[in-house]
Amino acid sequence: MVQPHEIHEHMEVVGSDGGHVGKVDHLVGDEIELSKLDLGAGLKHHMVPMSWVDRVEGDKVWLNRTKDAAKAAWKIKE
């Protein structure tokens, strides 16, 4: 299981298919807030639950779902 301290600002978040989902802005509780200054995140803050994180390798956070599945289910930060 990935620990929150393993995830840092500016890490790339990718789907299980290797597709770009976004970049880490910071952690908020048990969610990763993606940077809004990333075209992959649609220029809005999106929230990705830690339960979606499969592993951390180098400077990448790998999710347990594809890029498209993640983008279909992520939450927009209000």
Phi and psi in degrees as GROMACS dihedral restraints (atoms count N, CA, C in turn):
[ dihedral_restraints ]
;  ai    aj    ak    al  type     phi  dphi    fc
    3     4     5     6     1   -76.1    20    10
    4     5     6     7     1   136.0    20    10
    6     7     8     9     1   -96.2    20    10
    7     8     9    10     1   143.2    20    10
    9    10    11    12     1   -54.2    20    10
   10    11    12    13     1   -33.8    20    10
   12    13    14    15     1   -67.2    20    10
   13    14    15    16     1   -11.4    20    10
   15    16    17    18     1   -81.1    20    10
   16    17    18    19     1   -14.0    20    10
   18    19    20    21     1  -103.7    20    10
   19    20    21    22     1   127.1    20    10
   21    22    23    24     1  -127.9    20    10
   22    23    24    25     1   159.5    20    10
   24    25    26    27     1   -53.6    20    10
   25    26    27    28     1   141.4    20    10
   27    28    29    30     1    77.1    20    10
   28    29    30    31     1     0.3    20    10
   30    31    32    33     1   -67.7    20    10
   31    32    33    34     1   144.8    20    10
   33    34    35    36     1   -80.0    20    10
   34    35    36    37     1   137.1    20    10
   36    37    38    39     1  -105.2    20    10
   37    38    39    40     1   124.8    20    10
   39    40    41    42     1  -126.7    20    10
   40    41    42    43     1   151.9    20    10
   42    43    44    45     1   -77.5    20    10
   43    44    45    46     1   171.4    20    10
   45    46    47    48     1   -62.0    20    10
   46    47    48    49     1   -19.6    20    10
   48    49    50    51     1   -89.1    20    10
   49    50    51    52     1     2.3    20    10
   51    52    53    54     1    85.1    20    10
   52    53    54    55     1    -1.0    20    10
   54    55    56    57     1   -73.1    20    10
   55    56    57    58     1   141.2    20    10
   57    58    59    60     1   -69.1    20    10
   58    59    60    61     1   125.2    20    10
   60    61    62    63     1  -102.8    20    10
   61    62    63    64     1   -39.3    20    10
   63    64    65    66     1   168.9    20    10
   64    65    66    67     1  -166.4    20    10
   66    67    68    69     1  -126.0    20    10
   67    68    69    70     1   143.5    20    10
   69    70    71    72     1   -67.8    20    10
   70    71    72    73     1   128.7    20    10
   72    73    74    75     1   -92.0    20    10
   73    74    75    76     1   -58.9    20    10
   75    76    77    78     1  -168.9    20    10
   76    77    78    79     1   175.7    20    10
   78    79    80    81     1   -96.4    20    10
   79    80    81    82     1   140.2    20    10
   81    82    83    84     1  -129.1    20    10
   82    83    84    85     1   102.6    20    10
   84    85    86    87     1    62.0    20    10
   85    86    87    88     1  -122.0    20    10
   87    88    89    90     1  -103.6    20    10
   88    89    90    91     1    29.6    20    10
   90    91    92    93     1  -131.8    20    10
   91    92    93    94     1   151.9    20    10
   93    94    95    96     1   -98.5    20    10
   94    95    96    97     1   125.5    20    10
   96    97    98    99     1   -92.5    20    10
   97    98    99   100     1   124.0    20    10
   99   100   101   102     1   -85.8    20    10
  100   101   102   103     1   145.9    20    10
  102   103   104   105     1   -63.8    20    10
  103   104   105   106     1   136.7    20    10
  105   106   107   108     1   -80.1    20    10
  106   107   108   109     1   -14.0    20    10
  108   109   110   111     1   -89.4    20    10
  109   110   111   112     1    43.0    20    10
  111   112   113   114     1  -135.9    20    10
  112   113   114   115     1   121.7    20    10
  114   115   116   117     1   -58.8    20    10
  115   116   117   118     1   -32.2    20    10
  117   118   119   120     1   -64.3    20    10
  118   119   120   121     1   -25.4    20    10
  120   121   122   123     1   -97.2    20    10
  121   122   123   124     1     9.9    20    10
  123   124   125   126     1    70.2    20    10
  124   125   126   127     1    22.2    20    10
  126   127   128   129     1    58.0    20    10
  127   128   129   130     1    31.9    20    10
  129   130   131   132     1  -138.2    20    10
  130   131   132   133     1   152.9    20    10
  132   133   134   135     1   -72.6    20    10
  133   134   135   136     1   128.2    20    10
  135   136   137   138     1  -121.7    20    10
  136   137   138   139     1   152.0    20    10
  138   139   140   141     1  -111.6    20    10
  139   140   141   142     1   132.6    20    10
  141   142   143   144     1  -122.3    20    10
  142   143   144   145     1   122.1    20    10
  144   145   146   147     1   -67.5    20    10
  145   146   147   148     1   145.1    20    10
  147   148   149   150     1   -59.8    20    10
  148   149   150   151     1   -25.8    20    10
  150   151   152   153     1   -64.1    20    10
  151   152   153   154     1   -17.2    20    10
  153   154   155   156     1   -83.1    20    10
  154   155   156   157     1   -14.7    20    10
  156   157   158   159     1   -76.2    20    10
  157   158   159   160     1   123.4    20    10
  159   160   161   162     1   -89.2    20    10
  160   161   162   163     1   -47.1    20    10
  162   163   164   165     1  -164.1    20    10
  163   164   165   166     1   165.4    20    10
  165   166   167   168     1  -120.0    20    10
  166   167   168   169     1   124.7    20    10
  168   169   170   171     1  -130.5    20    10
  169   170   171   172     1   117.6    20    10
  171   172   173   174     1    59.8    20    10
  172   173   174   175     1  -121.5    20    10
  174   175   176   177     1  -104.3    20    10
  175   176   177   178     1    23.8    20    10
  177   178   179   180     1  -123.2    20    10
  178   179   180   181     1   139.5    20    10
  180   181   182   183     1  -102.8    20    10
  181   182   183   184     1   115.9    20    10
  183   184   185   186     1   -95.7    20    10
  184   185   186   187     1   130.7    20    10
  186   187   188   189     1   -93.1    20    10
  187   188   189   190     1   163.6    20    10
  189   190   191   192     1   -94.5    20    10
  190   191   192   193     1    20.6    20    10
  192   193   194   195     1  -145.8    20    10
  193   194   195   196     1   160.6    20    10
  195   196   197   198     1   -68.9    20    10
  196   197   198   199     1   165.7    20    10
  198   199   200   201     1   -54.8    20    10
  199   200   201   202     1   -48.8    20    10
  201   202   203   204     1   -65.4    20    10
  202   203   204   205     1   -38.8    20    10
  204   205   206   207     1   -66.1    20    10
  205   206   207   208     1   -39.5    20    10
  207   208   209   210     1   -64.5    20    10
  208   209   210   211     1   -45.4    20    10
  210   211   212   213     1   -68.7    20    10
  211   212   213   214     1   -27.1    20    10
  213   214   215   216     1   -74.2    20    10
  214   215   216   217     1   -21.8    20    10
  216   217   218   219     1  -117.9    20    10
  217   218   219   220     1    -6.5    20    10
  219   220   221   222     1   -67.3    20    10
  220   221   222   223     1   160.6    20    10
  222   223   224   225     1  -102.6    20    10
  223   224   225   226     1   141.2    20    10
  225   226   227   228     1   -85.1    20    10
  226   227   228   229     1   131.7    20    10
  228   229   230   231     1   -71.8    20    10
  229   230   231   232     1   128.7    20    10
